[in-house]
């Protein structure tokens, strides 16, 4: 989301992004602040000013996890969508104007005066980053914008909560890491399943050798059951209030269709990687966690199978997919899409037992059963893992 007619999109071509990434890898309106009494005992100097970039379906969910924290004030929201053409649904408010309204209403209900209008809306994320009073940003936008926004946020010395998958490509991801390290920033990605104690327990059991030598790991993803418009699909008029050229940003120019945007951007390789990078960012992450390979990875990756939509379809990612990863210790991870009752998650099979965790809601099971039930008698643990993940980010920012 470059988001401003005064900021040329030419700055954000693919060539520009990659050149900037390679170089890095090698190396506003004033807000109306609330009184401290609104936020409890914490002094304003201990409060983190947060700007939320991206206020779509996931973005508004992350915003709502920041709101209740007394040591956080959301001072800005930013999105290329104003809040029109079905982005606002019965259960979800989507777009910068509905997001601003929700933030201002929340703080007004806590203010003695009963009013608040300090959350400012933006179209251009760079205007947000230019604000000296913004301490941290959330980046909850389509994947093809993650690298640009994260690198520029780090350069502006903002701490960053960036949704998964962290980047569109490996090269972009390494540039993001380099930028965060260079500028001494905190970055947390949206792997909120790590903030569930049940999943942590599963990884600890595996790492402690309690199922013996790990032989097989299975990471299960949800299938892509959204087929989208087929060959011969027709462009649609760009809705009023939606800055589509900026939404495209560094991606190739393409005619507008609503299924290119919204949740379904995930199923076009120009913007994302299908369920492999959607749910795979969770299930494969849990597998890496249990294997103790956070800082390394597999020695090789082998393609097994995939099914595809007809050529000319709007969606280009695989409907079903399976691949295998082989690790230095001999463990083999199979990642596959499957429509099974247990949902998404991971199973570890070792020489002396098995343990698995699947959601949602998250449930763990093991052989022997005591590996789970000794700590979680029901095999379940109820928690808003996203709220816990956001709180962890806030604590990291405050205790760096």
NORZI-V429812 format. One record per residue. SS is DSSP state (A for helix, B for strand, O for the rest). PHI is phi in whole degrees, -180 to 180 (NA if undefined). PSI is psi in radians with two decimals (NA if undefined). Layout:
BEGIN
((SS	PHI	PSI) (SS	PHI	PSI))
END
This chain:
BEGIN
((O	NA	1.52) (O	-66	-0.84) (O	71	0.57) (O	-159	2.30) (O	-64	-0.38) (O	-83	-0.10) (O	-111	1.90) (O	-62	2.33) (A	-69	-0.32) (A	-57	-0.43) (A	-65	-0.34) (A	-119	0.63) (O	-71	2.86) (A	-57	-0.75) (A	-62	-0.74) (A	-64	-0.76) (A	-62	-0.81) (A	-69	-0.67) (A	-63	-0.76) (A	-65	-0.73) (A	-64	-0.74) (A	-64	-0.73) (A	-64	-0.67) (A	-72	-0.70) (A	-64	-0.58) (A	-74	-0.58) (O	-89	NA) (O	NA	2.27) (O	-92	2.54) (O	-72	2.36) (O	-78	2.70) (O	-92	1.91) (O	-82	2.50) (O	-82	2.65) (O	-67	2.71) (A	-59	-0.51) (A	-62	-0.49) (A	-67	-0.54) (A	-100	0.21) (O	88	-2.60) (O	-80	-0.32) (O	-70	2.39) (O	-74	2.67) (A	-57	-0.52) (A	-65	-0.34) (A	-98	0.06) (O	-89	2.49) (B	-101	2.15) (B	-86	2.13) (B	-117	2.42) (B	-115	2.32) (B	-102	1.92) (B	-98	1.96) (O	99	1.90) (O	-127	0.74) (O	-85	-2.71) (A	-56	-0.91) (A	-75	-0.64) (A	-61	-0.72) (A	-70	-0.54) (A	-66	-0.73) (A	-66	-0.75) (A	-54	-0.77) (A	-68	-0.39) (A	-80	-0.45) (A	-78	-0.63) (A	-53	-0.82) (O	-73	-0.14) (O	-78	2.11) (O	-63	-0.43) (O	-97	0.35) (B	-129	2.45) (B	-130	2.14) (B	-83	1.99) (B	-105	-0.19) (B	-158	2.61) (B	-129	2.63) (B	-145	2.24) (O	-162	2.62) (O	-76	-0.22) (B	-103	2.27) (O	-73	-0.62) (O	132	0.79) (O	-126	-3.07) (O	42	0.95) (O	82	0.03) (O	-71	-0.32) (O	-104	2.02) (O	-115	3.13) (O	-60	-0.70) (O	-107	-0.09) (O	-142	2.32) (O	-102	2.18) (O	-130	2.29) (O	119	2.83) (A	-69	-0.64) (A	-70	-0.82) (A	-60	-0.62) (A	-67	-0.78) (A	-60	-0.76) (A	-60	-0.73) (A	-65	-0.76) (A	-64	-0.86) (A	-63	-0.67) (A	-65	-0.74) (A	-61	-0.85) (A	-70	-0.57) (A	-63	-0.64) (A	-68	-0.35) (A	-100	-0.20) (O	-86	2.52) (O	-61	-0.66) (O	-73	-0.30) (O	77	0.17) (O	-134	2.69) (O	-163	2.40) (O	-145	0.58) (O	-91	-0.16) (O	-85	2.09) (B	-99	2.42) (B	-93	2.52) (B	-136	2.66) (O	-101	-0.60) (O	-98	2.01) (A	-65	-0.45) (A	-68	-0.53) (A	-66	-0.62) (A	-65	-0.83) (A	-65	-0.42) (O	-76	-0.22) (O	-77	2.12) (O	-69	-0.39) (O	-85	-0.08) (O	-87	2.09) (O	-90	-0.62) (B	-147	2.69) (B	-130	2.60) (B	-101	2.41) (B	-120	1.73) (O	-128	1.31) (O	-134	2.97) (O	-54	2.61) (A	-59	-0.52) (A	-71	-0.13) (A	-102	-0.17) (A	-58	-0.84) (A	-65	-0.83) (A	-59	-0.88) (A	-66	-0.74) (A	-66	-0.80) (A	-62	-0.77) (A	-69	-0.61) (A	-64	-0.73) (A	-63	-0.71) (A	-63	-0.53) (O	-89	0.15) (O	62	0.74) (O	-102	2.50) (B	-80	2.71) (B	-136	2.22) (B	-107	1.89) (B	-115	2.24) (O	-65	2.78) (O	-81	2.79) (O	-66	2.58) (O	-56	-0.68) (O	-146	2.93) (O	-81	-0.54) (O	-135	2.83) (A	-63	-0.74) (A	-60	-0.78) (A	-62	-0.73) (A	-60	-0.74) (A	-66	-0.62) (A	-66	-0.64) (A	-64	-0.78) (A	-61	-0.77) (A	-61	-0.72) (A	-66	-0.75) (A	-64	-0.74) (A	-67	-0.75) (A	-59	-0.71) (O	-100	0.12) (O	63	0.73) (O	-100	2.80) (O	-93	2.25) (B	-129	2.25) (B	-125	2.30) (B	-97	2.84) (O	-80	0.84) (O	-88	1.06) (A	-67	-0.24) (A	-66	-0.33) (A	-72	-0.29) (A	-91	0.18) (O	-99	2.06) (A	-56	-0.49) (A	-65	-0.79) (A	-67	-0.64) (A	-62	-0.73) (A	-61	-0.75) (A	-59	-0.79) (A	-65	-0.65) (A	-68	-0.66) (A	-61	-0.79) (A	-67	-0.82) (A	-66	-0.48) (O	-80	-0.03) (O	78	0.34) (O	-78	-0.18) (O	-109	0.28) (O	79	-2.75) (O	-73	2.21) (B	-68	2.21) (B	-109	-0.79) (B	-135	2.46) (B	-130	2.38) (B	-122	2.12) (B	-106	2.11) (B	-105	2.29) (B	-114	2.73) (O	-72	2.53) (O	-72	2.72) (O	-86	1.68) (O	-98	0.27) (O	-103	1.89) (O	-89	-0.40) (O	68	-3.07) (O	-66	2.36) (O	-86	-2.97) (O	-55	2.46) (O	86	0.14) (O	-59	2.63) (O	-110	2.44) (O	-61	2.78) (O	-120	2.74) (O	-66	2.46) (O	-70	2.20) (O	-66	2.65) (O	-63	2.38) (O	89	0.06) (B	-118	2.05) (O	-86	1.47) (A	-68	-0.74) (A	-57	-0.66) (A	-73	-0.60) (A	-57	-0.77) (A	-63	-0.79) (O	52	-2.08) (O	-78	-0.10) (O	-77	2.84) (O	-60	2.58) (O	-62	2.43) (O	-157	2.55) (O	-66	2.61) (O	-75	2.42) (O	-149	2.42) (A	-62	-0.45) (A	-77	-0.10) (A	-79	-0.38) (O	-113	-2.65) (A	51	-2.62) (A	-63	-0.52) (A	-81	-0.01) (A	-57	-0.41) (A	-61	-0.31) (A	-107	0.50) (O	-136	2.21) (O	-65	-0.26) (O	-69	-0.38) (O	-124	-0.36) (O	-163	-2.86) (O	-133	0.43) (A	72	-2.75) (A	-70	-0.35) (A	-62	-0.69) (O	-97	-0.21) (O	-83	-1.44) (O	-73	-0.45) (A	-62	-0.52) (A	-63	-0.40) (A	-91	-1.00) (A	-64	-0.76) (A	-68	-0.55) (A	-64	-0.75) (A	-64	-0.63) (A	-65	-0.82) (A	-60	-0.68) (A	-60	-0.89) (A	-65	-0.62) (A	-77	-0.18) (O	71	0.55) (O	-116	0.57) (O	-56	-0.61) (O	-101	0.10) (O	-131	-2.21) (O	163	-3.05) (O	-73	2.75) (O	-76	-0.60) (B	-150	2.70) (B	-126	2.24) (B	-117	2.18) (B	-70	2.35) (B	-111	-0.96) (B	-162	2.84) (B	-163	2.62) (B	-118	2.52) (O	-128	2.74) (O	-78	2.83) (O	-61	2.59) (O	-58	2.40) (O	97	-0.10) (O	-71	2.70) (O	-67	-0.70) (O	-84	2.37) (O	-118	-0.17) (O	-82	2.86) (O	-68	2.50) (O	-73	-0.89) (B	-127	2.58) (B	-153	2.72) (B	-152	2.36) (B	-148	2.81) (B	-121	2.50) (B	-120	2.32) (B	-112	2.34) (O	-109	2.88) (O	-62	-0.55) (O	-86	0.09) (O	97	-0.19) (O	-65	2.52) (B	-121	2.16) (B	-103	2.18) (B	-106	2.13) (B	-109	2.21) (B	-152	2.65) (B	-86	2.39) (O	-156	2.47) (O	-96	1.34) (O	-112	2.71) (O	-60	-0.52) (O	-76	-0.17) (O	84	-2.59) (B	-97	2.63) (B	162	-2.71) (B	-146	2.53) (B	-127	2.29) (B	-111	2.21) (B	-117	2.19) (B	-122	-3.12) (O	-70	-0.29) (O	-128	0.20) (B	166	-3.04) (B	-145	2.56) (B	-147	2.49) (B	-146	2.75) (B	-141	2.22) (B	-133	2.63) (B	-138	2.95) (O	-118	2.58) (O	-70	2.75) (O	-67	2.27) (B	-136	2.35) (B	-112	2.59) (B	-145	2.63) (B	-152	2.86) (B	-131	1.97) (O	-70	2.73) (O	-62	-0.48) (A	-63	-0.39) (A	-59	-0.52) (A	-101	-0.86) (A	-70	-0.39) (O	-61	-0.52) (O	-108	-0.62) (O	-126	1.55) (O	-54	-0.62) (O	-91	-0.12) (O	77	0.16) (B	-131	2.78) (O	-150	2.00) (O	-84	2.15) (O	-160	2.54) (O	-83	1.58) (A	-66	-0.49) (A	-68	-0.75) (A	-62	-0.72) (A	-65	-0.64) (A	-67	-0.76) (A	-62	-0.74) (A	-62	-0.66) (A	-62	-0.72) (A	-62	-0.81) (A	-59	-0.79) (A	-64	-0.66) (A	-63	-0.74) (A	-62	-0.69) (A	-81	-0.35) (O	-119	0.31) (O	-54	NA))
END
